[in-house]
Amino acid sequence: MAALLLFIVFLAAIAIAVPIAVSMILGAAAPILLLEQGGSITQLLNNTFSGANSTPILALPLFILGGVIMAEGGISRRLFDLFVYFVGRLPGGIPCAVILTCLFYGAISGSGPATTAAVGSMCLPFLLRLGYDRRWCAGLLAVAGGLGVIIPPSIPFVLYSLATGVSTGDLFLGGILPGILIGLCLMAYAVIHCLRRGEDREQIRQQLAMLESKGLIRLLRESFWALLCPLIVLGGIYAGYFTPTEAACVSVFYALLVSLFLYRTIQLRDLLPFLRSAVRTYGGLAFVLAFATAFGRVLSLTRATDLIEAFITNHFHTGIAVLAVLVVIFLLLGMVMDTGPAIIILAPVLLPTVEALGIDPVHFGVVLVCCLSIGLATPPFGLDLFVAGNLAGEQPLAVARRALPFMLVFLLALSVITCFEWLSTCLL
């Protein structure tokens, strides 16, 4: 009864548009105040404080700040130019260069909307000059931007780690091959689309001639520091030089060094707006994290997790069947809920159940994040969809229709990732 009351109050609060953080605290307080179960109000407050008083949580605002600095520092332009140089003359090469830039930029920003904004603001005008359809380009950017939350370092993986205790480093490794597979599938569709619909090859040759006049050595020199960033951050973690939280701090200082002194694309007076932007992004998420800890403790005390585990194990008897059902649920939730709150709420509730069925916690985290990354490009509340629509000057629903083939290809790759656990675990 206490567990049922908790979920009823929580879902009712969400249904009437109460913020996620407030909905969680109302749901957690309901069984305590009405049924005197699930602990006490004092315990609830202590758990809320402990949820915010965590060293690993510092990685989130630091990765966000590092991504903001790199986006404003013009790193995406240098990456795009390099990829266009290598693949631009191939059929569909320019859209493939956009996907490659999103794939690699995701290893810098760790955020889907940040990847869509940084890559889209630079690539979209270039694509339009070459004659590509505006809505199709926006759909490409909306879906490819989701790679920013799969390729490490990923902010959703940090959230999953905070919510479940699974190693952040293992999650980062687990996301590499699935992210690459999804990127390759998106590029395959882009090539097929361009072969069927055609491209303005004369315009492409003219633009490539201008780019190639710089020479490969100059392009490599300009993009070298951008390419080095993920190697420093991820290499430092896996070599044992620093923890993921310390790596987030390193990414901020590296972004400052490169943007201020090497590329000279920002100035010291720009840092205060960057800090404000990072705080605005993280501020609401910080409350969700704090209240999620209290919410999870009350869930345990009311035995809600045991009830969920019993229901799933009684109706589904294999890990792959459970994952298939959960993928559908995650995809639906991704349409109406932001990635961060969805992970914080779902991961600690479902992880004990999937582990009981023999599913690796890293694999479960990768599948969860991949599902929610599609949600970033799906209506009605996909953030990447709104970002890409604003950049293109198009309505989000119009962009969503042109993004549908990319989402179907993404789902095909997700099906492979879900069925073959080794894609997430073979690098561990």
N, C-alpha and C positions, 0 to 999 in steps of 0.2 A: 504493500500500500504506500509506504514512504517513497519508494523508488518511482512508482507510478505518478504520485503527486509531484515529485521533482520534475519529471519530464513534461507533465501537463502544464505546469506553471511556466517552465522554460519555453516550450513551444508556443503557448498562448501569448507570452510576452513578445516573442519574435513576430508572431502573426499580426500584432497591432503596432509593429514598427518600433518597438523598444530596442535600443542599441544592444548588440550582442553581449557586451561586457555586463551591462545592467541586467539583461535577461538571465545570464548565468548566476549572478548573485541572488536574484529573486528566486530562481529555481532552487538554489542551494539552501536558502533561508526558509523556504516553505515547509519542508518536513520538520525542521528544528522548531519553528514557531507554532505550527498547527498540530503536529503529532508528537513533538518532543523526542524525535528520533534523528540520528545523523550527527550527534555531537551537540555542541553549544554555540551560541553566538560568539563567545570569546574565542573558541577554537576556530570558528569561521574567519574571524578577523586575523588571528595569528597565521592561518594558512594563506590568507590573501597577502599578508606582508611577506611571508616566506617565498611566495611565488614571484615577487618582484625583487627580493633580496638574494640574487643569484649571480655568481660571476660569469657563467656561460652566457647569460642573457645579454651581456655587454657586446657579444659578437653581432647582434642584430643591428643596433644603431650604427656601429662602426662599419659594417658591410654596406649599409644603406648610404652612409656618408661617403665612403670610398666610391660607390657607384655614381653618386651625384657629381663628385669632382671629376671622375673620368668622363662622364657624359658631357659635361661642360668643357672639358679639356680637348675635345675634338678627336678622341681616340678612335671612334667608330669610323670616321672618314678615312683614316690611314689604313685601317683593316680592310675596308671595302675596296679601296684602290688596289691593294695588293691582291685580293681575291679576284677582282675583275681582270687584272693583268694575266692571271693564270687560266681562268675559265671563261672569260668574256667572249671569245671567238667561237665557242661551242654552241650548238643549238640550245636555247634556254639558259645560256651561260650567265647572263646578267641577273635573272631571278635566282639562279643557283648561288651567285655571289652574295646576294642579299641574305639568303638562308645561311650560308657559311658565316657571314658577318654576325647574324643573330646567334648562331651556334657558338662562335668564339667570344662574342661580346657577353654572352651569358656567363662565361667563365670569369668575367670581370665585374659585372654588376650584381649577379645573383637574383635579379628581379625581372619578372615578365613585363610589367608596364614600363619599367625603366629601359629595358632592351628595345621594346617597341618604339618608345619615344625617341631614344637616342639614334637608333638605326633608321627609323622611319623618317624623321625630320631631315635626314641627310640623303637617304636613298630615294624617297618618293619623288622629289622633283626630277632627279636623274632618270628614273624609270618613265615618268610622264614625257620627258623630252624625247625619249626613244620610241614613243608611240604606244606603250602598254596601256591597257584599260585601267582607268583610275580606281574603280571599285575592286577589280581583280587584284591590283597591287596592294590596296588597303587590306583585303582579305588575306593575302600572302603575309603581310607584316603582322596582322593580328594573331595568326596561328603560329608563325615562326617565332614571334616574340615569346611564346610560351616556353621555348627552349631555354630561356633565361632562368627558369625555376627548376630545370632538370640537370643541366650541366653545372658541375660544382665550380666555385663555392655557391651554394644555393640557400637563400634565406628560408624557404619552406623546409629544407632538410634540417636546418638549425632548429626551427620550431618543432619539428618532429622529434629531434633529439632531446630538446628540453622537455617535451611532453611525455616521453617514454623512457628516457635514459639510454637509448641506443646510441652507440658511438657515432659522433658527427663525422669523424674521418672515414669510417666504414660506409656511411651513407653517401659521402662525397664520391668515394670509389664506386659505389653501387650505381650512381647516376651516370657514369661516363658512357658505357656501352649503350644503354637504352637511349640516352640523348643523341648519340651518334646515329643509331639506327633510325630514330624518328627523323632526324635531319636528312639522312639519305633517302628515306621514303618521300619526304616533301620535295626534295630535289628531283626525284624520278618523275613525280607528277608534273612539276614545273616544266621539265623537258618535254614530256608528252604533250602538255597543253600548248607549248610554243611550236612544236612540230605540226600540230593539228591546225592551230589558228594562224601560224606564221608570225614573223617578226620583221621589223624594218632593218634589214641587214646593212643597208647603206649608212643609215644613221649610226648604227652600232659601230661599224668600221671607222667612221669619222671620230667618234668619241674615243674609241680604243687607240686610234693613231695619236691623239692628243696625250692620252695617258702613257702610251708606250714611248713617247718622245722623252719622257723623264728618265727612262732606263730602269732596268731591274735593280741595279745596285742602289740607286737613289730611293726607290720605293721600299726596298728592304731596310735601308738606313732609317727612313721616316717611320716605318711601322715596327722597328725592332723593339722599342721600349714598350709598345702596346702588346706585342707578342710575348714579351718576357714576364708581364705581370702575373698571369695565372701560373706560370712555371715557378715563380718565386713563392706565391701564396700556397699552392698545393704541394709543391716540392718541399717547402719548409715543414708542412704538416706531416707528410709521409716519411720524411727523413728524420723526424723527431726533434727538429730545431725549435719548434714552437707549437702551442696548442691551437685549435681552431679560433679561440677567442683572441689569442695573441696574433694569429694570422690576420684577423680582421683589422687589428691595429696597424699591422705592417702594411696592409693594403691601403689604408688612409695615408700613411706617410709616403708610400711609394707613389700614390696618385698625386699628392702634393708636389713631390720632387719632380716627377715627369712633367706635370702640367705647368708648374711655376718656372722651372729652371731649364728643362730640356726642350719642351715644345713651346713654352712661353705663350700659352693660349689663355691663361687666367692671370689675375693679379691678386695681391694680398687683400685688397678691398672687397674682392668677390667672396671671400671665405665666410663672412657673416651671413649673406643670403644662402650659401650652401648649407651652413649649420641650421638655419631656420627651416629650410626645406627638409633636411633629414629629421629634425625634431617633429615637424608636422606629420611626416610619414610614420614615424615610430610611436608618437604619443598615444594615439588610440590603441595601437597594438600592445603597448605596455600594460594598459588597463586590462585588456583581454587576457594577457598572460597571467597577470596577478590573480584575477578572478577565476581563471581556469584551474589554477592549483586548488583553490578552495572548493570549486565545483567538483573536481575529481576526487578530493578527499571525502566529500559528502556522498558521492556515488559509491565509493568503497564501503563506507559505514552503513549505507542503506542496502547494500548487497545488490545494487543495480547491475554491476558488471557480471555478477554470478548469474543473474536472471537472463541477461543477454547471451552469455556463453551457453547456458542450458538450452535456450531456444534455438540457437544456431546449430549446436551439435546434435540436437534431437531431430532436426529437419534436413541437415546436410551432413554427409558422412565422409566427404573427401575435401582436401584443401582446395583443389581447383574449382570445385563446385561453389564453395564459399567465396573464393576470390571472384568468380564470374558474377555472383549476385552482388557482391560488394562493389564491383566495378560499375554496375548499372546504377547503384545507389549513389556512388561518388560522382558519377557523371551528372546525375540529376541535381545533386546538391551543388555541384560546381556552377550550375546555371543561376543559382539564387544566392549563393554564399561566397564570400571572399575566401581566398586560399588559406590565409593565416588562421582565422577563427575556425574554419572547417577542420584543419589539422589538429588544432588544440583541443577541440571538442571530441572528435572521432577517434584519434589515435589511441589515447589511453584507455578508452572504453572497449575498443575492438581488438587491440593487440593481444591481451591474454587469451582471447578466444582463438585467434588465428594461430598463435603459438601452440596451443593445445592440439591443433590439427596438423602440426608439423611444418607450418609455413615459416620461413626465415623472416625475422623482424625487419631486416634490411630490405628484403624483397617486397614485403608488405608496404614499407615506407616508400619505395620507388614507385610501386603501382599506384598508391594513394596520390602521390605528388603528380605523376603523369596524368591521372584522371582529372585532377583539379586544374592542371595546366590547360587542358582542353576547355575547362569552364571559363578560363580567362578570355576565350574567343567566342563564347556562346551567349546569345541573348537570354534573359533580358538584362543581366547585370555584369557581363564580361568586361573587365577593366581594359584589357587589350583592345577589345572591339571599340570601345569609346575613344581610346587614345588614337587608334588607326583612323577611325571615322573623323575625328577632329582634324587630324593632319591632312586628310584627303578632302575635307569639306563635304562629307557625305553622311547620311543618316546611318546609325549603327546597324539597323535591320537590313538596309540595302547592302552594306558591307558583309553582313553575316551570310546573305544568300550567295555571294561570290566566294566566301570563305568555306562554304560547305564541302566542296571536293577536297580541300586541304584537310578539313576535319575528319572526313571519311578515311583519308590516307593515314592520318594520325591514329585513328581508331584501329586500323589494320595493324600498324606497328605496335600499338598498345596490346592487342590480342596476342601477338607473338611474345612480347615482354611478359605478359601475365602467365602464359603457358610454360615458358622456359625460364625457370628460376635462375639458372646458371648465368643468364645475361646480367643479372644484378649482383651475383655473388662470386663470379669466377675471379675477380680481381682482388678479393678480400684476402 
